[in-house]
Every structure is written in structure tokens, then in C-alpha cells.
Amino acid sequence: MASKTPSFRDEISRLEEIVHSLESDDLDLDQALHLFEEGVSRLKTARKLLSDSELTVKRVLEEADGTLNTDDVSL
């Protein structure tokens, strides 16, 4: 069974949950470390998804002569 590609929104949502959990006083060290590791992994995935999206936007905006028009987009 193929795994679902995570969405940027899903990654950010889970990161917010992790931060909230880490801010609580209810975790022991092992739980906190596990959540921290998951958070780092999800952050890397979110950054990759964002980078890929930025590249897609740049490709779409590329002019026929090969110049890049970013006047209408702030990344």
C-alpha cells in the first residue's frame, strides 16, 4: 500500500500539536524526545514541500525568453 504524500497544511498542523504538547508539563523525557524527533522530521518535510512549491511558482512565471518575472509574487 502506497503511503500518502503529506501536505504542507498537515505538517504544520502536526507541528503545532507537537509544540503544544512539548509546552505542557505532562511529558516525561522519553515522550518529549520522541515528539522533538518527530517535530524535526516534520519540519524538514514542510521545508521541502515549501521549497518545491516555490520552484513550481518560479517555473510557471518563467517567461518564454527564459527570464523570470516575479513582480506579482512575493515568496
N, C-alpha and C positions, 0 to 999 in steps of 0.2 A: 504494500500500500504506500503510495507516494505521500510525502509529508507536505502539508500546506505551506506555501511561502508566506512568511509573516508580513503583515502590513505595518507601515510606519506608525499608524494610529495604535495598533495593537501593542507594538513595542513600547511606545511612550506611555500608554495606559498601564502596562505591567510595570514599567519603571516607576511610575507614580505610586503604585501599590507597594512596591519594594521599599521605596523611600519612606513611605508612611509606616510600614512595618518596622523598618530599622530605627525610626524615631521613637517607637514605643519602648517601654521598659519591660515588656513581656518576653523578650527573646533571651535565650541563653547564647553563649559564644558560638556553639556549633551552628545553631539556626542563623545567627547573624552572619557568619562566614559564608554559609550556603547562599543566603539571599544576596550578599555582596558579590559573590562569584556570578550568580545569575544576572545581577544588575549590570556588571561589567560586560558580560556576553551580550545582553540585550542592547546595551549602549553601542557596542561595536556594530551590531546588526542594524540599528537605527541609523547610525552614521553612514553605513554602506548604502542603505536604501535612499537616504537623502542625497548622497553623492551621485548615485545612479540617476536619480530624478533630475538633479541639476544638469548632468550631462545630456539627458534627453531633451530638456528645455533648450539647452545651447544648440543641440543638433537641429531642433525644429526652427530655431531663429536664424540659423545659418543662411546667408544669402547665396544666391546662385554663383556669385563670383568668389565665394569662399570666405568673405568677411563675416564677422559676427556682429549682429545688431542686438545689443542688449539695452537699448534706450527705454523700452517699455517694461522691462523686467528688472526687479531688484531681488537678487538672490541672497 
